[in-house]
């Protein structure tokens, strides 16, 4: 099973006049066509051979909207219990490649 967890900083969002659901909505939309299940707010799961689509959808969105990283406390990928910090990885990647 592949799980992606997105936890937003609610205080930052409140100061921006945004909600967690508003931030999650575009990601939810991108996952609809892949039958990804949102098992709780911001926790997306998929099983089977195409399970990594949960990472692909969030990575594509974050790549196009890097400002989302500023509002995330956590962006974690869990593949059968092996957890990786995607936020830290993308920030590191962007720095190495001269991106935001």
Helices and strands as residue ranges (DSSP letters): E 2-8, H 10-16, H 20-32, E 37-40, E 43-46, H 53-64, H 68-71, E 72-79, E 82-85, H 86-96
